[in-house]
Amino acid sequence: MLVAGAYKGYQAKKLKEEEAQGYRDAAGRQMAITSREMQEEIRNKELMHSRAIAVAGISGAGTDGITKLLGDLNTESEYRVMSTLWNGQNEAEGLQYRAEAAEREGKAAQTAGIIDGITSSVSASSVQRETSKFLGRLDEVVASEILSVTDDSTLKDGAATSAFDREGLRPEVLPLIERGVLRNFLYDFSSMSYCKHQRFLG
């Protein structure tokens, strides 16, 4: 169960990393597209500017009229260029954000997989079924010394924090693994009595 949970978490993280890379690749493509569109807008601006001068020269328009026309064209063209840039950057930034979110989800899934594997191995039900990888290993090294796991139902705003547990007892901090050493299993009254009777505690 422990290995299966860790592997499942690793696979989930790997998939999310691939998803994140896909978003980053898409963001890069979007910026390339934006760059091409901006260049096209700049070329259109220059072309319109040249045409306006040519038309004004043929029509015999006055200097003031030409100046105003060119000013209006420049303003419109600059707006189109900046709008293209803003839209492209906005789209690319959205893709980058999704990539970062996917990576966070992947890390969370990997952590959840490891925790799921550990909690399955220290649960009363796995001890009773004799399927726990930690069966008979109380106070023995079961993991790296960098690993410590604590069941703490007293955490403020914790996922399972409550004033009393399902058996009416006040929650307490229960160390499960301390620096790689198995310290406790997760029991309720019935499973504790059963496992003591069967000598499953260590």
N, C-alpha and C positions, 0 to 999 in steps of 0.2 A: 504493500500500500504506500509506503514511504517513497520508494523509488518510482512507483507509478504516478503518484501525485506530483513529484518533482519533474518527471518526464513530461507529463501533461502540461505543466506550467511552462516548461522550456519550449514545447511545441507551440503553445499559444503565443509566447513572446516572439518566437521566430516568425510566425505568421504576421504578427503586428509589425515587426521590423520590416518585412517585405512590403506590407501595406504602406508603411511610412515612406519607404524608398520610392514606391510608386507615386505617392503624392509629391515628393521632392522632384522626381523626374518630370512630373506634369507641371510643376511650378517653373522649372527651368525651360520647358517648352513654351509655356505661356509668356515668359519674359522674352524669349526669342521671337515669338509671334508679335509681341508688343513692339519690339525694336523695329521689326520690318514694317509694321503698320505706321509707326512714327516716321520712318524714313519716307514712306509713301506720302504721308501728309505734308512733310516738308517739301518734297518734290512738287506736290500739287500746289503748295503755297507759292513756290518760285515760278511755276508755270502760270498761275493766275496773275501774279504780279507782272510778268512779262507781257501777257496778253492785254492786261489793263492798260499798260503804257502804250502798247501798239494801237489799241482801239482809240485811246485818248488822242494819240497823235494824228490818226486818220480823221477823226471827227472834229478836230480842231478845238477840243475842250480847253478851257482856261487852266492856269496853274492851280488856282484854288480848288477847282473841281477835281483835278487829277490828284492833288494832295489828299483831299478828303476820301476819294475813292480808294486810293492805296492804303490809307489809314484804316478804313473799314475792312478791307480785305486782309490786312495784316492782323487785325484784332480777331477776326473770324478764324483765320488760319491758326493763329497761336492758341486760340481756345480749343480747336479741334486736336491739335498736337498734344496739349496738356490733358485733355479729356481722354485721349487714347492712352497716354502714359498712366493716368490715374486709374483707369479701368483695368489696365493690364497688371499694374502693381497690386491693386486691390484683390484681383483674382489670384495672383501668385502668393500673396500673403495669406489668403484664406487656405490655399493648398498647403503652405508651410505650417500653418496652425493645425491643420488636420493631421499632418505628418507627426508633429510633436505630440498631439493627443493620442495618436495610434501607438507611439513609443511608450507613453505613460501607461496606456492600457496594457501594453505588452509586459512591462515591468510589474505592474500590479497583478497580472494573470500569473506570472512566474512566481511571485511571492505567495499568491493565494494557493498555487499548486503545492508549493513546499509546505505551507502551513496546513493545508488539507491532508497532506501525507503524514505530517507529524501528529496532528490531532486524531487522525484515524488510528495511528499506532498506539497512542496513549489513552484511547477511549476505553471505557469499561466494557462495551459490547465486543470490541476486538479481543480484549483480554479473556472474556468469557468464552468466546468462540475459539480461542487459542490461535488467532490469525495475526496477532500483533507481532511486529518485528522486534518489539522490545520486551516480549514476554520473558519473565525470569531474569531481567537485566537491571533491576532497580539498583541505583547507586553505581552503575557501571558506565563507562564511556560509550556513548552511542552515536556521537557526532563530533564534528570539529569543535575545538575549544572556543572558537569565535561565535558559536551558536548558543544563545540563551533564549528560552521560550517561557513565558509566564502567562497563566490564566488570571486575568485581572478584571473582575466584574465591578470594580469600584471606580474605574476611570470615568471622569466627567465627560458626558456626551459620547461614551463608548457605545459600540454597536449592540452589546448585550448587557449594558449597565442597568441594574435595577436595585431597589431597596432590599428585596428578598428573592431567593432563588425559588425553583418550583417545589422545593420541599419545605419552604417556610424559613430557611436559614438566611442570616445575613451573609452577603457575599464577602469573600476575602481574597487576598492575593495568594495564588498557589503557584510556586515555581515548578515547572514541568521538566525543563532541561536547564541546567546551570553550567555554562562553559563546557558544553558537550556531555555532561553527566546527567543521566536520567534520575530525577528526584521524586517524581510523583506520577500516578496515573489519574485520569479523570473518572471519579466514581460517584454514584449516588448510593443511598443506604442499601438497597437490595444488592447491587453489584459488589459493594464492599464486603458485605456479609458472605456472598457466594465465593468471591475470590479468596478471602481469608480461609474459608472452609476448604477450598480446593488447593490451598498453598500456591497461589499464582503470583504472589506479590514479589517474589525474588528468591 
